[in-house]
Amino acid sequence: MLPLHTPEDFKRVIETVLLVAAEPVPLSELKRLFDQEFDDDTWHALLDDLRRDWSGRGVDLVRLASGWRFQTRPEYLVFIDRLKNEKAPKYSRAVMETLAIIAYRQPVTRGDIEEIRGVAVSPSILKTLEARSWIDAVGHRDAPGRPALYATTPTFLDDLGLRSLTELPPLNEIERVMDLGQSTITEAFALETARSEGSGTAGAGNTGTG
């Protein structure tokens, strides 16, 4: 067993685990790494120190809705995209509008979405968002027919690099980006989230490094 004595030893283990993790790692899972028991303040001190170690590099250590992970800084995504064989999926304006309504008005029913958009919502739109694990049915409204209530998921927050819904950029900014014809989730939601981070109002919005 590798001897662990100093904070640098513990940080190196945490760093290694987070670099190879495919998904964000919650603190409860990180606590399983060591035989020693640390209180939450010590854990946050280790993670914050590790985050500072990586400051100014191509990836950041960030805390998301589901846990901690290393993720690419927004300005470097264009270079990573050049090595990808598959382009990021693009979504129709109807899909984006539906997702925006759910994100900002949740929980909502299909009828709520149709009332706000002023047009019928195709079942395929909701299925697309569910298949991407961005939304899920979280219950049913106590009304005739007991329609399903939809809300966003932790995966939605993780994919945007957010810890909570309070970090979403203003809705009018999302609408402005969609009006410009940007049709991918990262171009719309995440772009404005990254801009908000620059003004100190929200977290970074970008895809993870794996």
C-alpha positions in Angstrom: 0.0 0.0 0.0 1.3 3.4 -0.9 2.2 5.4 2.3 0.1 8.5 2.8 1.3 11.0 5.3 1.0 14.6 4.0 -1.8 16.6 2.4 0.2 16.4 -0.8 0.0 12.6 -0.7 -3.8 12.7 -0.2 -4.2 15.3 -2.9 -2.3 13.2 -5.4 -4.6 10.2 -4.8 -7.7 12.4 -5.2 -6.2 14.0 -8.3 -5.6 10.6 -9.9 -9.0 9.3 -9.2 -10.8 12.4 -10.5 -8.7 12.4 -13.7 -9.6 8.9 -14.7 -13.3 9.1 -13.5 -15.8 9.0 -16.3 -18.5 10.8 -14.2 -18.4 13.4 -11.4 -17.4 11.7 -8.1 -19.5 12.7 -5.1 -17.8 13.4 -1.8 -19.3 10.3 -0.2 -17.4 8.2 -2.8 -14.1 10.1 -2.3 -14.3 9.4 1.4 -13.9 5.7 0.6 -10.4 6.3 -0.7 -8.6 6.4 2.6 -8.5 4.5 5.8 -8.2 7.8 7.7 -11.4 9.6 8.5 -11.5 13.3 7.7 -14.2 15.8 8.5 -16.0 17.7 5.7 -13.9 20.8 6.4 -10.7 18.9 5.8 -12.1 17.3 2.6 -13.1 20.7 1.2 -9.7 22.1 2.2 -8.0 19.4 0.2 -10.3 19.8 -2.8 -10.0 23.6 -2.8 -6.2 23.3 -2.5 -6.2 20.9 -5.5 -8.4 23.2 -7.4 -5.9 26.1 -6.9 -3.1 23.8 -8.0 -4.8 23.5 -11.4 -5.8 27.1 -11.7 -4.8 28.7 -15.0 -4.4 25.3 -16.8 -6.4 23.8 -19.6 -8.8 22.0 -17.2 -10.4 23.0 -14.0 -11.4 21.0 -11.0 -15.1 21.9 -10.4 -17.9 20.9 -8.1 -21.1 20.0 -9.9 -24.5 18.8 -9.0 -23.4 15.1 -8.8 -19.9 15.6 -7.4 -16.4 16.7 -8.3 -14.6 16.3 -11.7 -12.0 17.8 -14.0 -13.5 19.5 -17.0 -12.2 21.4 -20.0 -12.1 25.2 -19.8 -14.5 26.7 -22.4 -11.8 28.4 -24.5 -10.1 25.1 -25.2 -13.2 23.2 -26.4 -12.7 24.2 -30.0 -9.4 22.3 -30.1 -10.8 19.2 -28.6 -13.6 19.3 -31.1 -11.1 19.1 -33.9 -10.1 15.6 -32.8 -13.6 14.3 -32.4 -14.9 12.0 -35.1 -18.5 12.8 -34.3 -19.9 16.3 -34.0 -22.1 17.3 -31.0 -25.7 16.7 -31.7 -27.8 19.6 -32.8 -31.3 20.2 -31.6 -34.3 21.9 -33.1 -35.6 25.2 -31.7 -38.7 23.3 -30.5 -36.4 21.0 -28.4 -34.4 23.9 -27.1 -37.5 25.9 -26.2 -39.0 22.9 -24.4 -35.9 22.3 -22.4 -35.7 26.0 -21.5 -39.3 26.0 -20.2 -38.7 22.9 -18.2 -35.4 24.3 -16.8 -36.8 27.6 -15.7 -40.4 26.7 -14.8 -40.1 23.2 -13.4 -41.9 21.1 -12.6 -44.2 21.5 -15.5 -46.6 19.3 -17.5 -46.8 18.9 -21.2 -49.9 21.1 -21.1 -47.9 23.8 -19.3 -45.3 23.7 -22.0 -47.9 23.9 -24.8 -49.5 26.9 -23.1 -46.3 28.8 -22.8 -45.1 27.9 -26.4 -48.5 28.4 -27.9 -48.1 25.2 -30.0 -48.5 21.5 -29.4 -45.5 19.6 -28.0 -44.6 16.5 -29.9 -44.1 13.4 -27.7 -40.8 12.9 -29.6 -39.4 16.2 -28.2 -39.9 15.0 -24.6 -38.5 11.5 -25.5 -35.4 13.2 -27.0 -34.7 15.1 -23.8 -35.4 12.0 -21.7 -33.1 9.9 -23.8 -30.3 12.5 -23.2 -31.1 12.2 -19.5 -31.7 15.9 -19.3 -35.3 15.7 -18.1 -37.3 13.1 -16.2 -40.9 12.7 -14.9 -40.8 13.5 -11.2 -44.5 13.0 -10.4 -48.0 13.7 -11.5 -50.2 16.8 -11.1 -53.3 16.3 -9.0 -55.6 17.1 -12.0 -57.8 15.2 -14.4 -55.7 12.6 -16.2 -52.9 13.1 -13.6 -50.4 14.5 -16.2 -46.8 13.8 -15.7 -44.6 16.6 -14.2 -41.2 17.1 -15.8 -38.1 18.5 -14.3 -34.4 18.6 -15.2 -31.9 16.0 -13.9 -28.5 16.2 -12.2 -27.1 15.1 -15.6 -28.4 18.2 -17.1 -26.6 20.3 -14.5 -23.4 18.2 -14.9 -23.4 18.6 -18.6 -23.6 22.4 -18.2 -21.0 22.5 -15.5 -23.4 23.7 -12.9 -24.0 22.9 -9.2 -27.6 24.0 -9.0 -30.4 25.6 -11.0 -29.6 28.9 -9.4 -26.5 29.1 -11.6 -28.5 29.1 -14.8 -28.0 32.3 -16.8 -31.0 34.7 -17.2 -33.7 33.3 -19.5 -33.6 36.3 -21.7 -30.0 35.5 -22.6 -30.9 32.0 -23.6 -33.7 33.4 -25.8 -31.2 35.8 -27.4 -28.8 33.0 -28.3 -31.5 30.9 -29.8 -32.6 33.9 -31.9 -29.1 34.0 -33.3 -29.6 30.4 -34.6 -27.4 28.5 -32.2 -28.9 25.1 -31.9 -26.7 22.9 -29.7 -27.2 22.7 -25.9 -23.6 23.8 -25.3 -23.8 26.8 -27.7 -27.0 28.1 -26.0 -27.2 27.2 -22.3 -23.5 26.6 -21.7 -22.2 29.6 -23.7 -24.3 32.0 -21.6 -23.4 30.2 -18.4 -19.7 30.6 -19.2 -20.3 34.3 -19.9 -22.1 34.6 -16.6 -19.2 33.1 -14.8 -17.0 35.9 -16.2 -19.3 38.4 -14.4 -19.2 36.3 -11.2 -22.8 35.2 -11.3 -22.7 31.6 -12.4 -20.5 28.5 -12.8 -18.6 27.4 -15.9 -20.6 25.7 -18.6 -18.7 23.2 -20.7 -18.3 19.5 -21.3 -16.2 17.3 -19.1 -12.8 15.8 -20.0 -14.0 12.4 -19.1 
